[in-house]
Amino acid sequence: MPKEKRLTNGFGAAFDGFRETILYEKSFKVMLVIAAVVVAAMFYFPTGPLEKVVLLAAIFAVLVLELINSVVERVTDFLKPGHSEEARLVKDLMAAIVLLASIGAVIIGLIIFVPYIISG
């Protein structure tokens, strides 16, 4: 298979996965809405380039971890159909990872935006 065709197929698969996530993963949709609000705030307040980079890194970290969480949940459901303690624990651990990243992102957002809000 030519290199260009493999690249096109790879992008197609990635977009299919992204579409699947947007259609069926409620948590991801909520996080996208929050990300959009943060990006709007980034341009509303006079944030500097470094602040923008930090906010975008936090946004993408949370979104990527939520995607990984979705994959792990689906793989776990495939490998351990039904309810099992092992499957529950794996899912809970992944949820904890996303929660921790989300808390970190909120803290970053507060550190960056609160001074602008207070001085506004």
Buried (B, 14 or more C-beta within 10 A) or exposed (E): EEEEEEEEEEEEEEEEEEEEBEEEBEBBEEBBEBBEEBBEBBEEBEBEEEBBEBBBEBBEBBBEBBBEBBEBBEEBEEEBEEEEEEBEEBBEEBBEBBEEBBEEBBEBBEEBBEEBEEEE
